[in-house]
Amino acid sequence: MSKPAVQSEAPDFTAAVAGVGYLSGDTVTLSQLRGKPVVLYFYPKDDTPGCTKQACALRDDWAAVSEKALVFGISIDPVKSHEKFIKKHDLPFPLIADDDQKIVNAYGVWVEKSLYGKKYMGTERSTFVIDKDGRIAAILEKVKPDDHLAQVLTVL
């Protein structure tokens, strides 16, 4: 699927979530978060070097980010994996489990990738900034972990 366009309504979803503000077994629905900007950052896998660097950068500048938007990381990892990742790195924001790949498909970030000549399907590291009315304000595509925080803060 292709990515939704800037200024279009963000694709709604309800999914399992882990982390600050949520209990085990809770779900989050995007449309119920209206009223404040939301950052959805899609990343390939919990506790891998790039994904850890990206998450920890958000954690380390959490005061600047959290005053401007709600932040959710999304990967296809299950809730149990998210819980371990959050605990290990003391992440101050929740992670959404998209283990059925509905959200990555709705946002067009489930793509063919290549590693050492081998092709496979995986999550493209991308971030969607959604305004308080539920519209996509910005899309950061193929984000580099080192640059992600600065890009998010610039958009917000």
C-alpha positions in Angstrom: 0.0 0.0 0.0 1.1 3.6 -0.5 1.6 6.1 2.3 -1.3 8.4 3.1 -0.7 11.9 2.0 0.1 15.0 4.1 -3.1 16.8 5.1 -5.2 13.6 4.7 -6.9 12.0 7.7 -4.6 9.6 9.5 -5.7 6.0 9.1 -7.4 5.0 12.4 -6.5 1.9 14.3 -7.0 0.1 17.6 -4.1 -2.0 18.8 -2.4 -3.5 21.8 -0.1 -1.1 23.6 2.5 -1.3 26.4 4.3 1.3 28.4 3.7 4.5 30.4 0.0 5.2 31.0 -1.2 1.8 29.9 -1.8 -1.5 31.7 -1.1 -5.0 30.4 -3.8 -5.9 27.9 -4.8 -2.3 27.1 -5.4 -1.1 23.6 -5.1 2.4 22.1 -7.3 3.9 19.4 -5.8 6.7 17.4 -9.0 8.6 16.9 -9.5 8.8 20.6 -6.2 10.8 21.0 -7.5 13.8 19.1 -7.0 17.2 20.7 -3.2 17.0 20.9 -0.6 16.3 18.2 0.5 12.6 18.0 3.9 11.3 16.7 3.7 7.7 15.4 7.2 6.5 14.7 7.5 3.2 12.9 10.7 1.1 13.6 11.8 -2.3 12.5 12.5 -4.3 15.7 12.8 -3.9 19.5 16.2 -3.9 21.1 18.3 -3.7 17.9 21.1 -1.2 17.6 19.4 1.4 15.4 16.0 1.1 17.0 17.5 1.4 20.5 19.4 4.5 19.5 16.3 6.0 18.1 14.2 5.3 21.1 16.8 6.4 23.6 17.3 9.7 21.8 13.6 10.4 22.3 13.9 9.3 26.0 16.9 11.5 26.6 15.1 14.6 25.3 11.7 13.6 26.6 10.9 17.0 28.2 11.1 18.8 24.9 9.2 16.1 22.9 6.5 15.4 25.5 5.4 19.0 25.9 4.6 19.2 22.2 3.0 15.8 21.3 2.0 12.3 22.4 4.5 9.8 21.2 4.0 6.2 20.2 6.6 3.8 18.7 5.1 1.1 16.5 6.7 -2.2 15.4 5.4 -5.6 14.5 6.9 -7.0 17.7 4.4 -8.4 20.3 3.5 -6.7 23.5 5.8 -8.9 25.6 8.8 -7.8 23.5 7.8 -4.2 23.9 7.5 -4.5 27.6 11.1 -5.9 27.8 12.4 -3.1 25.5 10.6 -0.4 27.6 11.9 -1.8 30.9 15.5 -2.4 29.7 15.9 1.2 28.3 13.5 3.0 30.7 11.4 4.4 27.8 8.9 7.1 28.9 6.5 6.6 26.0 4.3 3.6 25.0 4.9 1.2 22.2 2.2 -0.2 20.0 2.2 -3.9 18.9 1.3 -4.3 15.3 1.8 -8.1 15.1 -0.9 -8.5 12.5 0.8 -5.8 10.3 -2.5 -3.9 9.8 -1.0 -0.5 10.9 2.3 -0.8 8.9 0.2 -1.7 5.8 -2.3 1.2 6.4 0.6 3.7 6.6 2.5 2.2 3.7 5.6 1.4 5.6 5.6 -2.4 5.2 8.0 -2.6 2.3 10.4 -4.8 0.4 13.9 -4.4 1.8 17.3 -5.8 0.9 20.2 -7.0 3.0 23.3 -8.4 1.5 21.3 -9.0 -1.8 18.5 -10.9 0.0 15.1 -9.4 -0.4 12.5 -9.5 2.4 9.5 -7.6 3.8 10.0 -5.3 6.7 9.1 -2.0 8.3 10.5 1.2 6.8 11.8 3.5 9.5 9.3 6.4 9.1 7.5 8.9 11.3 4.1 10.4 10.9 3.2 13.6 12.8 -0.6 13.9 13.2 -2.2 17.2 14.1 -4.7 17.7 16.9 -7.6 17.2 14.4 -6.3 13.8 13.2 -4.7 14.9 9.9 -1.2 14.0 8.9 0.9 17.2 9.3 4.2 15.7 8.2 5.8 12.5 7.1 9.5 11.7 7.8 10.5 8.9 5.5 13.5 6.5 5.7 14.6 8.2 8.9 18.2 7.7 10.2 18.2 6.9 14.0 20.8 9.6 14.6 18.7 12.3 12.9 15.2 11.3 14.1 14.9 13.4 17.2 16.0 16.6 15.6 13.7 16.0 12.6 10.7 15.4 15.0 11.4 18.5 17.1 11.7 20.6 13.9 8.3 19.5 12.7 6.7 19.9 16.1 
